[in-house]
Amino acid sequence: MSLQSQFDQAVADSKNLPERPDNMTLLKMYALFKQGSTGDVDGQRPGFTDMVGRVKYDAWDALKGTSKDDAMQQYIDLVNGLKG
């Protein structure tokens, strides 16, 4: 199975986890998903009034330089660990 296929399956699996991950884990999942699917963050950091957007942007920005393949594998590993 290709890395992309495993990634797509992990994305699907993430929607059916036995329990909702904590916010830090959800943030890590978001950042790894964005890095794995889009690559490095682009655009402006959201303004001060958009705190959720800023936190998400910062989490994604922290992965800058991580290859898409590496981010996809980390996402797969994270979701598989959460499936229990």
Phi and psi in degrees as a GROMACS rama.xvg file:
@    title "Ramachandran Plot"
@    xaxis  label "Phi"
@    yaxis  label "Psi"
@TYPE xy
-70.8549  159.964  SER-2
-59.3215  -41.3712  LEU-3
-62.2768  -41.0853  GLN-4
-64.4286  -41.7508  SER-5
-64.241  -40.3707  GLN-6
-62.5857  -47.6724  PHE-7
-59.6611  -39.282  ASP-8
-67.0579  -40.9179  GLN-9
-64.2254  -37.1332  ALA-10
-62.0922  -45.1056  VAL-11
-63.3515  -43.7342  ALA-12
-63.6967  -31.2642  ASP-13
-64.3643  -22.2066  SER-14
-83.1127  -8.65069  LYS-15
-128.631  36.4367  ASN-16
-70.4933  151.03  LEU-17
-62.8678  -30.7636  PRO-18
-145.17  154.77  GLU-19
-71.3364  126.682  ARG-20
-65.9761  159.884  PRO-21
-68.9561  166.817  ASP-22
-60.4989  -37.3976  ASN-23
-66.0043  -38.8765  MET-24
-67.9754  -42.0013  THR-25
-60.531  -39.575  LEU-26
-65.1516  -41.2668  LEU-27
-64.8146  -41.3386  LYS-28
-61.1262  -43.982  MET-29
-59.2736  -50.2089  TYR-30
-63.2408  -43.8148  ALA-31
-65.6307  -38.8167  LEU-32
-61.0151  -48.8497  PHE-33
-63.9019  -42.9142  LYS-34
-65.6327  -40.65  GLN-35
-72.285  -30.3714  GLY-36
-97.1501  -29.958  SER-37
-115.579  -31.3678  THR-38
99.1138  -158.323  GLY-39
-58.5458  146.435  ASP-40
-59.4138  145.753  VAL-41
-138.317  169.2  ASP-42
87.7945  178.522  GLY-43
-82.1855  146.288  GLN-44
-66.8339  134.015  ARG-45
-56.9135  154.224  PRO-46
-67.9576  169.083  GLY-47
-59.3633  -27.5257  PHE-48
-75.872  -15.6921  THR-49
-105.048  75.9963  ASP-50
-64.6203  -41.0784  MET-51
-62.9374  -45.3996  VAL-52
-60.1954  -39.3773  GLY-53
-64.8487  -44.292  ARG-54
-63.7606  -43.9516  VAL-55
-62.6564  -44.8325  LYS-56
-59.5177  -46.8302  TYR-57
-63.1891  -39.4397  ASP-58
-63.9671  -42.4614  ALA-59
-67.9829  -43.3938  TRP-60
-60.539  -31.565  ASP-61
-64.9103  -19.0266  ALA-62
-94.3751  4.38576  LEU-63
-52.2771  132.643  LYS-64
94.4829  -14.3181  GLY-65
-73.4101  131.814  THR-66
-67.1371  154.189  SER-67
-57.7269  -43.6189  LYS-68
-61.9501  -42.8762  ASP-69
-65.1379  -42.9276  ASP-70
-64.0635  -40.6572  ALA-71
-61.3382  -44.1525  MET-72
-64.9966  -41.2711  GLN-73
-63.216  -39.53  GLN-74
-63.5489  -46.5851  TYR-75
-57.6706  -48.6098  ILE-76
-62.0928  -41.7865  ASP-77
-63.1801  -49.4677  LEU-78
-64.2618  -42.4046  VAL-79
-61.865  -36.3692  ASN-80
-66.9797  -29.9816  GLY-81
-81.8163  -19.0569  LEU-82
-68.6247  -23.2251  LYS-83
